[in-house]
Amino acid sequence: MKRWKSCLLAMAAAMTQLPVYAGAEETRALLVALSASVLRIEGPRIQGGYSLGSAVVVEREMVVTNCHVTRDAREIFVVRGGARWPASAQLSDIGHDLCLLRVPGLRGNPVAIGRSAELALGQSVAALGYTGGVGLQTSQGDVVGLHRFEGAVVVQSNNWFSSGASGGGLFDTEGRLVGILTFRLRGDAAAYFSAPTEWLRDLMADFGQRAVAVNPLPADSVSFWQRDAHSQPRFLRAASLLQTRRFTDLEALAAEWLGADAGDSEPWHLLGASLQGQHRDAEALWALGCSLAIEPGRGDARRRLAAVTPDRGAAAVAVPVAKPCRAL
């Protein structure tokens, strides 16, 4: 008992050094409570060395992490303080980079699981994970992208995290898990991505029927974000093109995307960004207006629209669409 009390006191002390994204004492207390449910993963690798990552307690004696953390592990351990628990079974969704682990005897409170699909652009979120693989870190931020993909939305935020935080949790201001920290694009402060909780719910529903013993995962299988550049989802290809300012290629990708789904606000926003980057402001104004007509809450499109028409500022969001919003 003394060991667990000391562990919790140490967590609380560490959390006082971390930024609080909502700025309230109750939020600080919430993050301290959540810190007991975000644990470290260690996996001795078949080729030697260790894989390190994070995990979130989602049910009694059950955690979720990323498959890229555990894929080469011959054993998997969940660690908190000086305690280590071996995982006895796993269920892997390699394509979505989510692995669910049964950990007998694990002590930790399951988190409340929210829905990624209910997030809004600009919403405040906090990321908790073992950045660097050692100490638990939290990062304040906001949702900057919601990318529709395979029946859910991949969450993009500007919460900073790096190696070791993979498999950690993205939480809303109510303390609900709304994403599993998964990967980042280098070179862009806003390019941090979390897997949606809808994929996690599917895994949890199937665990009893499909779980197997812990073993290394197939070496030739990769997740959606680890595919070669031409096979990645459109939103990731677009993020790379936007980051490198390849606006002509981005315009072509946005047009292709609109041909497949002109009812999605994201390709309209990307088309507007590509046209703005080519100084074709009148066309950019139209594309961004289409994006906002579909999704009025898109702060990124509003900001670009204001930049295209600086003399109008915030009033630019009310610009009528000059021509029908149809696929190009």
Phi, psi and omega per residue, in radians:
M1 nan -0.746 3.140
K2 -1.072 -0.666 -3.141
R3 -1.087 -0.751 -3.125
W4 -1.205 -0.642 3.098
K5 -1.110 -0.747 3.120
S6 -1.099 -0.695 3.132
C7 -1.079 -0.785 -3.132
L8 -1.165 -0.674 3.107
L9 -1.130 -0.673 3.111
A10 -1.128 -0.702 3.109
M11 -1.074 -0.795 -3.119
A12 -1.083 -0.709 3.121
A13 -1.117 -0.741 3.134
A14 -1.126 -0.687 -3.083
M15 -1.168 -0.426 3.139
T16 -1.179 -0.311 3.120
Q17 -1.560 -0.050 -3.029
L18 -1.760 2.647 3.131
P19 -1.182 2.531 3.128
V20 -1.910 2.010 -2.932
Y21 -1.285 -0.364 3.101
A22 -1.788 -0.184 3.033
G23 1.350 0.229 -3.096
A24 -2.044 2.635 -3.141
E25 -1.087 -0.628 3.126
E26 -1.151 -0.526 3.086
T27 -1.229 -0.687 3.078
R28 -1.050 -0.756 3.119
A29 -1.108 -0.649 3.126
L30 -1.123 -0.741 3.137
L31 -1.166 -0.633 3.068
V32 -1.076 -0.770 3.128
A33 -1.103 -0.734 -3.134
L34 -1.156 -0.515 -3.093
S35 -1.068 -0.447 3.107
A36 -1.325 -0.178 -3.117
S37 -1.889 -0.013 3.077
V38 -1.946 1.981 -2.980
L39 -2.046 3.033 -3.129
R40 -1.744 2.552 3.079
I41 -1.944 2.355 3.016
E42 -2.221 2.354 3.133
G43 -2.412 1.877 3.022
P44 -1.051 2.191 -3.041
R45 -1.568 2.601 -3.120
I46 -1.111 -0.454 3.141
Q47 -1.659 0.129 -3.132
G48 1.768 2.732 -3.124
G49 1.392 -3.019 -3.076
Y50 -2.238 2.534 2.903
S51 -1.673 2.374 -3.133
L52 -2.157 2.467 3.115
G53 -2.881 -2.823 -3.108
S54 -2.218 2.894 3.111
A55 -2.649 2.743 3.125
V56 -2.136 2.345 3.093
V57 -1.324 2.072 -3.072
V58 -1.993 -0.315 3.026
E59 -2.624 2.973 3.081
R60 -1.018 2.167 3.128
E61 1.039 0.576 3.138
M62 -2.502 2.337 3.100
V63 -2.267 2.769 3.015
V64 -2.015 2.510 3.045
T65 -2.557 -3.049 3.065
N66 -1.583 2.473 3.099
C67 -1.140 -0.495 3.141
H68 -1.211 -0.286 3.047
V69 -1.346 -0.713 -2.974
T70 -1.816 -0.049 -2.913
R71 -1.059 -0.585 -3.111
D72 -1.733 0.123 -3.015
A73 -1.448 2.332 3.038
R74 -1.504 -0.355 2.981
E75 -2.458 2.749 3.098
I76 -2.302 2.280 3.120
F77 -2.118 2.426 2.996
V78 -1.763 2.284 -2.961
V79 -2.193 2.383 2.968
R80 -2.509 2.089 -3.093
G81 1.046 -2.217 3.122
G82 -1.648 0.084 -3.109
A83 -1.717 2.456 3.120
R84 -2.345 2.299 3.118
W85 -2.118 2.288 3.093
P86 -1.429 2.445 3.036
A87 -1.356 2.438 -3.106
S88 -1.832 -0.360 -3.101
A89 -2.671 2.740 3.138
Q90 -2.539 2.696 2.977
L91 -2.287 2.165 -2.995
S92 -1.986 2.316 2.939
D93 -2.018 1.430 -2.993
I94 -1.107 -0.680 -3.119
G95 -1.030 -0.584 3.118
H96 -1.749 0.021 3.078
D97 1.092 0.688 3.097
L98 -2.189 2.255 3.083
C99 -2.184 2.264 3.137
L100 -1.834 2.299 -3.039
L101 -2.148 2.351 2.971
R102 -1.571 2.227 -3.057
V103 -2.261 1.572 -3.100
P104 -1.020 2.361 3.096
G105 1.432 -0.047 -3.110
L106 -1.063 2.341 3.061
R107 -1.814 2.085 3.139
G108 3.027 2.450 -3.123
N109 -1.433 2.244 3.057
P110 -1.081 2.448 3.103
V111 -1.415 2.786 2.974
A112 -1.319 2.374 -3.096
I113 -1.830 2.063 3.098
G114 -1.594 -2.833 -3.127
R115 -2.178 2.114 3.125
S116 -1.046 -0.590 -3.092
A117 -1.141 -0.298 -3.127
E118 -1.624 -0.005 3.092
L119 -1.229 2.777 3.087
A120 -2.208 2.600 3.070
L121 -1.044 2.364 -3.114
G122 1.565 -0.124 -3.117
Q123 -1.213 2.460 3.139
S124 -1.299 2.393 3.109
V125 -2.493 2.779 3.077
A126 -2.214 2.432 3.112
A127 -1.885 2.279 3.095
L128 -2.153 2.198 3.115
G129 -2.992 2.955 -3.107
Y130 -1.548 1.181 3.094
T131 -1.004 2.227 -3.052
G132 1.470 -0.119 3.080
G133 1.421 0.061 -3.058
V134 -2.060 -1.393 -3.061
G135 -1.594 2.592 3.088
L136 -1.238 2.292 -3.130
Q137 -2.166 2.644 2.983
T138 -2.208 2.623 -3.114
S139 -2.381 2.254 3.099
Q140 -1.470 2.666 3.135
G141 -3.115 -2.943 -3.116
D142 -2.389 2.742 3.026
V143 -1.302 2.171 -3.141
V144 -2.019 -0.116 3.105
G145 -2.804 2.475 3.061
L146 -2.273 1.851 -2.954
H147 -1.861 1.973 3.137
R148 -1.176 2.195 -3.093
F149 -2.786 2.116 3.040
E150 0.853 0.946 3.009
G151 1.422 0.148 -3.124
A152 -2.638 -3.009 3.075
V153 -2.170 2.135 3.018
V154 -1.334 2.286 -3.019
V155 -1.651 2.205 3.029
Q156 -1.887 2.276 3.139
S157 -2.394 3.010 3.090
N158 -1.853 0.380 3.012
N159 -1.246 2.230 -3.120
W160 -1.389 2.306 2.961
F161 -2.709 2.783 -3.129
S162 -2.526 -2.780 -3.035
S163 -0.891 2.386 -3.121
G164 1.713 -0.438 3.129
A165 -1.476 -0.244 3.139
S166 -0.966 2.264 -3.075
G167 1.657 -0.124 3.069
G168 -1.287 -3.000 -3.016
G169 -2.022 2.516 2.959
L170 -1.845 2.153 -3.011
F171 -2.138 2.547 3.042
D172 -1.495 -3.104 -3.057
T173 -1.267 -0.151 3.043
E174 -1.648 0.003 -3.137
G175 1.458 0.237 3.118
R176 -1.508 2.426 3.064
L177 -1.225 2.100 -3.116
V178 -2.111 0.064 3.081
G179 -3.079 2.732 3.084
I180 -1.940 2.038 -3.099
L181 -0.956 2.212 -2.976
T182 -2.241 -0.921 -3.094
F183 -2.760 2.958 3.107
R184 -2.450 2.696 3.003
L185 -1.704 2.279 -3.116
R186 -1.235 2.526 3.031
G187 1.594 0.052 -3.137
D188 -2.427 2.101 -3.069
A189 -1.155 -0.283 -3.094
A190 -1.831 0.147 -2.996
A191 -1.813 1.165 3.086
Y192 -2.095 2.239 -2.957
F193 -2.126 2.463 3.129
S194 -2.194 2.416 3.082
A195 -1.241 2.513 -3.088
P196 -1.286 2.617 3.129
T197 -1.223 -0.337 3.085
E198 -1.082 -0.668 3.072
W199 -1.150 -0.670 3.102
L200 -1.088 -0.763 3.141
R201 -1.036 -0.693 3.112
D202 -1.081 -0.743 3.118
L203 -1.103 -0.769 -3.116
M204 -1.092 -0.642 3.136
A205 -1.175 -0.488 -3.073
D206 -1.705 -0.091 -2.953
F207 -1.029 -0.795 -3.067
G208 -1.053 -0.559 -3.087
Q209 -1.622 -0.419 -2.946
R210 -2.105 -0.101 -3.098
A211 -1.122 2.567 3.135
V212 -2.295 3.018 3.094
A213 -1.150 2.687 3.138
V214 -1.186 2.145 3.102
N215 -2.633 2.769 3.033
P216 -0.996 2.542 -3.127
L217 -1.493 2.793 -3.131
P218 -0.966 2.298 -3.057
A219 -1.210 -0.410 -3.051
D220 -1.634 0.076 -3.132
S221 -1.804 2.403 -3.104
V222 -2.317 2.800 3.116
S223 -1.466 3.016 -3.071
F224 -1.053 -0.585 -3.060
W225 -1.539 -0.185 3.128
Q226 -1.680 0.004 3.108
R227 -1.165 2.882 3.054
D228 -1.123 2.772 -2.959
A229 -0.952 -0.650 -3.073
H230 -1.332 -0.285 -3.104
S231 -1.791 -0.045 -3.124
Q232 -1.277 2.797 3.067
P233 -1.016 2.683 -3.090
R234 -0.994 -0.668 -3.070
F235 -1.136 -0.548 3.109
L236 -1.339 -0.684 3.068
R237 -1.087 -0.686 3.124
A238 -1.156 -0.708 -3.140
A239 -1.062 -0.705 3.127
S240 -1.169 -0.742 -3.140
L241 -1.154 -0.683 3.127
L242 -1.171 -0.710 -3.137
Q243 -1.099 -0.663 -3.108
T244 -1.652 0.090 3.061
R245 1.056 0.633 3.084
R246 -1.597 1.317 -2.932
F247 -1.245 -0.581 3.107
T248 -1.134 -0.771 3.096
D249 -1.150 -0.625 3.113
L250 -1.141 -0.673 3.096
E251 -1.072 -0.747 3.136
A252 -1.132 -0.724 3.131
L253 -1.149 -0.745 3.129
A254 -1.085 -0.692 3.120
A255 -1.135 -0.728 3.085
E256 -1.079 -0.766 3.140
W257 -1.074 -0.774 3.135
L258 -1.131 -0.544 3.070
G259 -1.123 -0.497 3.128
A260 -1.556 -0.533 -3.076
D261 -2.766 1.491 -3.135
A262 -1.326 -0.105 3.130
G263 -1.609 0.068 3.109
D264 -1.679 2.278 -3.108
S265 -1.249 -0.416 -3.036
E266 -1.121 -0.836 3.131
P267 -1.136 -0.518 3.058
W268 -1.128 -0.742 3.088
H269 -1.080 -0.753 -3.140
L270 -1.159 -0.641 3.067
L271 -1.085 -0.771 3.104
G272 -1.059 -0.716 3.125
A273 -1.107 -0.721 -3.123
S274 -1.165 -0.685 3.140
L275 -1.239 -0.670 3.067
Q276 -1.071 -0.732 3.130
G277 -1.124 -0.402 3.109
Q278 -1.702 0.153 3.106
H279 1.101 0.556 3.068
R280 -1.811 1.227 -2.907
D281 -1.170 -0.619 -3.133
A282 -1.108 -0.748 3.102
E283 -1.208 -0.643 3.106
A284 -1.095 -0.682 3.123
L285 -1.046 -0.730 3.116
W286 -1.131 -0.846 -3.090
A287 -1.115 -0.738 3.136
L288 -1.189 -0.606 3.057
G289 -1.099 -0.656 3.090
C290 -1.140 -0.704 3.115
S291 -1.050 -0.771 -3.115
L292 -1.301 -0.482 3.074
A293 -1.134 -0.596 3.121
I294 -1.395 -0.731 -3.078
E295 -2.394 1.532 -3.060
P296 -1.034 -0.380 -3.091
G297 -1.476 0.112 -3.121
R298 -1.270 1.751 3.128
G299 -1.138 -0.586 -3.135
D300 -1.142 -0.700 3.110
A301 -1.203 -0.637 3.105
R302 -1.093 -0.753 -3.129
R303 -1.140 -0.717 3.114
R304 -1.158 -0.669 3.139
L305 -1.102 -0.719 3.111
A306 -1.142 -0.591 3.127
A307 -1.239 -0.594 3.120
V308 -1.215 -0.593 -3.124
T309 -2.169 1.191 -3.050
P310 -1.056 -0.478 3.137
D311 -1.215 -0.356 -3.116
R312 -1.743 -0.356 3.096
G313 0.979 -2.323 -3.069
A314 -1.105 -0.423 -3.122
A315 -1.149 -0.292 -3.100
A316 -1.095 -0.388 -3.120
V317 -1.166 -0.280 -3.128
A318 -1.697 0.121 -3.140
V319 -1.061 2.216 3.118
P320 -1.218 2.612 3.114
V321 -1.234 2.179 -3.006
A322 -1.288 -0.488 3.126
K323 -2.565 2.868 -3.040
P324 -1.015 2.544 3.111
C325 -1.534 1.522 -3.139
R326 -2.185 2.790 3.120
A327 -1.013 2.508 -3.088
L328 -1.323 nan nan
